[in-house]
Amino acid sequence: MTPNYDSWSKNELIARLRELEAKKHAKSTHSPTSSKKPFHFSSHPKRKIAIKFCYSGWEYNGLAYQNGPTPLPTVEDVLFKAFVKARLVDETGGLDGCGWEKCGRTDRGVSAAGQVVSLWPSTKHELRYVSVLNRLLPPTIRVLAWSPISPDFSARFNCKHRHYKYFFTSNGLDVSLMQSAANRLVGEHDFRNLCKLDPGKQITNFHRCVMRAQINPLRPESDDDNQVYVFDLVGSAFLYHQVRHIMAVLFLVGTGVEQPSIISALMNVSHTESNSLPESELPLVDRKPEYQMADALPLMLWDCAYADSDVTWQTDGDGTENGAGSDLYRQLHSIHQRSLIHTVLDEHFFTAATRYHSPPPQYFPFSRTGLTIHTLPRSTLGREPVLGVPLGAGMYKRSAKYTPLLERKRLDHVDVANERWRIGRGSKYSKQKTPDDEIE
């Protein structure tokens, strides 16, 4: 029978409330349903799949998972945690526990539109991997497709070729000279002078095969000085920071401070190499000159290509307006639209500034201005001009004096650097990891 609370005093009501709260707490504490039923991965079958995904590199500390803390999260860490939340992999086993393998690493700031990883998720049935994972991932990482694969498939070693894109504007550059230099990259060459040398990887073979090196306007109908171009570089594999080093040298060629033949010279690392190069009297460059690589922001891993017999890319799209594929399209379309608005706003900020500030003298490209390193005009005060050599994404290496690449200080020979690391830091390691040369 329910008590008549209307006749109760204030103190009696408070005592009653405390009594009910105590009973409720005791019931929830001893309830057998308060804990979730444990998920046993061993009771579920496994199958091997590959997923293709894109990510905004500037939001992450590179692709590869790191053991220690990083200033920004890594793409692999965020992606792996999404698989864990979806109960597709066992977190306690880590990446190795599910056979996780990536096609190739990308460094901090570098983006990807077609990165691929393979793994063994635990699942009884076919799942809508695209929609399941994208619900758990941030908008800066999007799963695009998945494929069933054979047990012996390797995301890294089954890859036929990688395709990188580097975007840049033509401001101050002669793109035809850059293309002339890029043509020399095609074929198999030694790229030790066009990559970052890391003795810790103990790499001794720097030969890589470039299948295509082409520069094209992104929108051919535009003809202004700020036309956006894309450098498409396709190869079977790449060395550490190889694309960004190549772009840095192409920028030097585009301004006119270096000739297209500098590419051939940098690949002429021994007397045997020079026999396959077009110039008969190239200087021997067996040690890398010091120079700064291009900026990471405009670089994108566009695609990782596989044989049709290896992968069959699938999506969750069901052909309806509210399908998962339509959802993904809307998300990326929205991001693209906001980016266009940001571009317009930045353009108007720049236009507003030009009403009060004059542009500095334009020295590059030399092919258009008729200048050379030795004929640069001095200021009215007799000072040497400050040159801004582009590094991509609006970044410049500014200096009052330019030193030609082949006259700069050289790094140690690869063999010397590798040996010094082996008897120094390398002696602390009993095992050497397999070199991961696909790092951009």
N, C-alpha and C positions, 0 to 999 in steps of 0.2 A: 504493500500500500504506500502510495506517494505521500510524504510528509506535507503538512500545510506550512509552507515556508513563509506565508504572509504573517504568521503570528510569531516567527522567530526573531530574536534580537540580532543586532549586528554582530556581536561576538559569536553567537551560535552559528550564524551563516558562515562566517570566516572559518570556524573550526570544521564545519561540514565540507567546505571547499578543499581545505587542506587534506581531509580524510580521503576525499575522492581522488585528488591528485596523487596521493601516496599509493592508492590501490592501482591507479593507471600506470604509474611508473614501475611498480612491482610486476605487473602483468607483462609490460613490454620487455622488461629485463629478462624474464624467464620464458618468454615465448620462443618455441622452437622454430618459428618461421622468420625470426629477426635476421638470420644470416642467410646469404645466398648459397644456393647449391653449387658446389665446386664443379668446374668444367674440366673434364679429363680429355686431354688432346690425344692420348694414346688409344682411346676408344673410337676415334674418328679416322676414316681412311684419308690418305693424302694423294694429291695429284700435282703435277708440275705445270706451272703456268708462267707466262711472260706478260708483263704489263708495260704499256707505253704511256708516258706522262710528260707534261710540260711544267716548268717552274720559272719564276722570276728570280734570277740569280742575285740581284741586288738586295734581296730580303734575307739571304742566307749566307752562312759561313762555308760555302762550297757544298758539293754534293755528298762527299764521303763522311760517314760516321766517324767521330773522333772520341777517343777514350777519355780525354780530359775536357775541362770546361772550355767553351768557345764564346766569343763576344756575341755571336748570333747563332741560332740553331742551325743544324745542318739539314739538308733535304732528306737524306737517308734516315736520320733520326725521327723526323716528323712523319715520314711515310711508314716506317716500321711501326711506330706507335699507333698509326691508323689501322694497320693489320692486326695489332694486338687488341685494340678496342673492339674490332669486328670479330674477335675470337677466331681468327684465321691462322695465327701463329702463336706459339708459346713464348712469352716474353723471357722466361728464365733461360731459354736456349740461345737467345740473342740471334744475330744475323747468321752465324754459322749453323745454328740449330735447325734453321729452315732452308738451308742451302742457298742463301741469298747471294746473288751475283749481279753486278752491274755491267753495262756495256763498256762504259768508260767514265773516268772522273772528270768533273769540271771544277775549276777553282772558284774561290770567292768572287762574287760579282758576275760570273758568267751564267747565262741562262740556257735553257734547253726547250725545244719544242717537240723533240722526238727521242727523249732518253728512254732506255729500256732496262728493266731488271727482271730476273727470273728467280723463282722460289718454289717451295713445296708448301702450300697452305693446307690446313686440315678442313675437309668439307665432305659431306655425304652427297650433295647434289650440286648441279650447276648453279652458280650464283651470279647475281647482277653486280659483278665486281666494280664496274664504273660508278654506278649510283651509290653502292654501299660505301666505297672508299671516299668518294667526293663529299658525302654527307659528313664525314669525319675529318676531312682535310681542310686547311685554310684556302681561301680563294687563290693564293699565290702558288699553289700546287694543284694541278688538275689531272686526273687520270683520263686518258683519251680512249684507250682500247685495251683489250686483253686477248691472249691467244693460248689455247691448249698447246703444249709442246711435249716432245719426247723426253724420257728420263735423262738422256745423255746430252740434251741441249745445253749450250752455254751462251748466256747473253753476251759475253765478251768474245769468246773464240769462234762462235758461229757467225759473227758479224762480218759481212762482205766488205763494207766500206762505211766510213763516217763522213758526214757532210756538215761542214761548218759554214756559217754566214757571219760576215763582219760588215756592219753598216757605218757609213761615213758620208760627210758632205764634201762637195767638190771645191769648197771655198779655199782659194790659194793653192790649188793642186792641178797639175796637168794629168788627167786620168789616162790619156793615151800613153804617156811615158810609164805610168804605173802598170798598165796592161802589158807593155813591152817587157817590163821586168818580171811580171807574174808568169809570162809564157815560159820563162826559163826554169820555173819550178816543176813543170810537168815531167814525169818520168821518175826513175829511182835515183836518188842522190843521197849524199851524206849531209845531214842537216845539223851537225853539231854546233855550227856557228849561228844557227837560226832557232835556238831553243834555250831554255834555262838548264845549265849544267848542275846536276845534283849528285855529288860523289856518293851520298848515302844510298843511291839506287844502284850504283856500280854498273851502269850501262856502258857497254863497250861497242855495241853496234848501233850506229846512228843513221843507218840507211833506212829510208822510208820511201814509199811509192806514192806520188801525187798523180791522180787521174785527171783532175780538172782544176784550173786556177783561172777563173773568169770574173771580170768586173763589168757590171751592167747597171744602168740607171734603174732605180726602183720604179719610177714613173716616167717613161720616155717622153711623154708629152710636155714635161716641164723643161725649161731651158735657162733658168736663172743660175746665178753663181752659187746658190745654196742647194743645188740639186742633190738629192740623196742617192747614193750608190750603194750597191751591195757586192762584196767580194765573196764569191762562192769557191770554197776550197774543199775538194773531195779527195780522200785518200784511204788506204787500207788501215792505217794506224798513224798516230801522231805522237810526237815527243812532248815533254813537259813545256808548256807555254809556247809551243811551236807557232801556232797561228798568230799570236800577239807579237812575237818577234818578227815574223814575216811582215805583218802589217806595219810595224815600226819602220822597217827598211823601205817598204813601198811608199810610205809617207815622205821619207827623205828623197826618194826618187821623184815623187810627184811635185815637190817644191823646186827641185832642180839642183839641190846641193850635192846629190849623188847621181851617177849615171845608171841606167838599167843594168849595165854589166856588173854592178856591185853584187847582184844576186849570184851571178856565175862565179865571181871571185870568192864569195863567202862559202860556196859549195866546193871550191877547189882546195880540199884539205890535204891532198897528197898528190904525188906525181902521177899515180894511176888514175885519179879522178879527172885530171886535166885533159886526158885523152878523149873523154866523152863530151867535153864542153866546146861550144862554138868558137871561142876566142883562142888563138894559138899562143898568146903570150900573157896568160893570166898570172897574177901574183899568187904565190902559194900562201894560203891562210890556214895554217894548222892549229892556230889558237884563236879563240873568240875575242874580238875587240869589245871593249866596254860600251854599251849603249842601253838606253831605257826602252823597255817593251811598251807596246800600245796599251791603252786603257781597256779594262775588262768589260765595261758596260755594254758596248755595241756588239759583243761576241755572243753567238748563239750556236749551240749544237742543234742543227736543224733536223737531222735524221740519222738513224742507225739502220742500215739496210741488211736484210736477210733474204735467203732463198725462199721462194714461195712454198717449197716443200717443208720448210722449217716452221713457219708461222702462218696462221690464218687469223688476222686481226678481226676482232668482233667488238660490238658495242651493245649497250642495253636498249638501244632505240627500238621502239615498237611501232614506229610510223604514226603515232598519234601526236596531237598538239601538246599534250601534257606529258609526253614521254621523257625519259632521262636524257636522251640525246638533245631534245629541244631545250631542256633545262640548262645543260652545259653550254649550248649555243648562246642562250640568253645571257648567261653569266659572263662569258668571254666577250660577247658583243657589248655588254654594258661597260666592262673595263676598258675596251677599246674606245668607246664613245667618250668616256670621261678623260681618257688620255688625249683625244683630239681637242677637247675643250681646253685642257691644260696647255697644249701647244699654241692654241689661238691666244690665250691669255698671255703667255710668255712672249709671243710675237708682238702683242700690243704694248707690253712693258718695254720691249726693245725699241719699238717705234716711238714711244713717248720720250725715251732717253735721247734718241737721235735728233730731237728738236732742239736740244741744248748742248749736245756733245758731238764733236766731229769725229769721224773715224780716223784711226792712225794711218800712217803711210802703209801701202800694200807693196811688199817686196816680192812675194811669191804669187804664182810660180815664175821662175826665171824665164821660162820659155815664152811667157806672155809679157813680162815687164822689160825683158831685154837686159836685165842685170846679171851679175855674177857675184860670187863671194868677194871678189877683189874690186868691184866697181860700185859697191853700196854707197849711197850718198850719206855724208855726215850731217848732223843737225846744225842749226844756226850757231850753236855754241861749240861746234867742232867735235861733238861726241859721236862715237860709233853707234849705229842703230842697234836696237835690241831685236834680235830675230826670234820669232815664235814658231818653232817647228812643231807641227801638229802631232798629237799622240792619240787622237780619236776622242769622240764624245765632248768636244769643246775644250779639251785639255791640251796644253802646250808646254814644250821644253824651251824656256826662254834663256837666251844667252847673247852677249854682245859679240862673241866670236864663235865661229863654227869650225870644229876640227874634223876633217874627213875621217870616215870610219877606219880606213886602212892605216891611218897615222895615229890612231888612239892606242892607249895602253892595252895590252893583251892579257887575258887570263892565263893561268897555267894550262899546260897541255892536259887533255883529258886523262891520259895514263898517269901523269904525275899527281893530279888531284885525286884520282881513285886510289892510288897507292898510299898517299898520305892519309886518307880517310881509313883505309884498311888497317894500318899500323897504329892509328890513333883511336878515334871514336869507334871504328868498326871492330876493333879487337875486343870490345866489351860484349859483342853479340856472337853467340855460338852458331846462330842460323841467320842466313840472309833471306829476306822476303823476296818473292818473285817480283821483279820490277813492274810497276804499273805505269806504262809509258803513256797511257791515254789520259793526260791531265792537262786541261786547259783552264 
